[in-house]
Amino acid sequence: MRTIVRTLLLLPGTLASASTFAQEPGADWLVETMYSSGKINTVVAVVAVLIAGLAGWMFVMDKKLRRMEREQEHRN
């Protein structure tokens, strides 16, 4: 039963990815606008800062949660 469900879930994903290979290569808007004007560096920098900020926030929240859990264990 599990293999049937997995196969049914895998089939649409396989067909969706196969249709992308049938497209003809053309001029990509990203290459034309971002790379030619040099703005891609700014986009990459902003994304990197956002990801680093999110990772830092998650680290701080994890430390706070661990401390709260330890305090809760000591109370019980």
C-alpha positions in Angstrom: 0.0 0.0 0.0 2.8 2.4 0.9 4.6 1.8 -2.4 1.4 2.6 -4.4 0.9 5.9 -2.5 4.6 6.8 -3.0 4.4 6.0 -6.7 1.2 8.1 -7.1 2.9 11.0 -5.3 6.1 10.7 -7.3 4.4 10.5 -10.8 3.2 14.2 -10.9 6.6 15.5 -9.8 8.3 13.5 -12.4 6.0 14.7 -15.2 6.2 18.3 -14.0 10.0 18.3 -14.2 10.0 16.6 -17.6 7.9 19.3 -19.1 10.6 22.0 -18.2 13.1 20.2 -20.4 10.9 20.7 -23.4 11.2 24.5 -23.4 13.4 26.2 -25.8 16.2 28.2 -24.4 15.7 31.9 -24.8 17.0 35.2 -23.4 16.4 35.1 -19.7 15.1 38.3 -18.2 17.3 37.8 -15.1 20.4 37.7 -17.2 19.4 40.7 -19.2 18.3 43.0 -16.3 20.2 41.9 -13.2 23.6 40.8 -14.5 24.0 43.4 -17.2 23.3 46.3 -14.7 25.3 44.7 -11.8 22.3 44.6 -9.5 22.6 40.8 -9.0 25.4 41.5 -6.4 23.0 43.6 -4.4 20.3 40.9 -4.5 22.7 38.3 -3.4 24.0 40.5 -0.6 20.4 41.2 0.7 19.5 37.5 0.6 22.7 36.6 2.4 22.0 39.2 5.1 18.4 38.0 5.5 19.5 34.3 5.8 22.3 35.2 8.3 19.8 37.3 10.3 17.3 34.5 10.4 19.9 32.0 11.4 21.1 34.3 14.2 17.6 34.8 15.5 16.9 31.1 15.5 20.2 30.5 17.4 19.2 33.1 20.1 15.7 31.7 20.4 17.1 28.2 20.8 19.3 29.3 23.6 16.4 31.1 25.3 14.2 28.0 24.9 16.9 25.7 26.4 17.3 28.0 29.4 13.5 28.1 29.9 13.3 24.3 29.7 16.1 23.9 32.2 14.3 26.3 34.6 11.1 24.4 34.1 12.8 21.1 34.9 14.3 22.6 38.1 10.9 23.8 39.3 9.4 20.3 39.0 
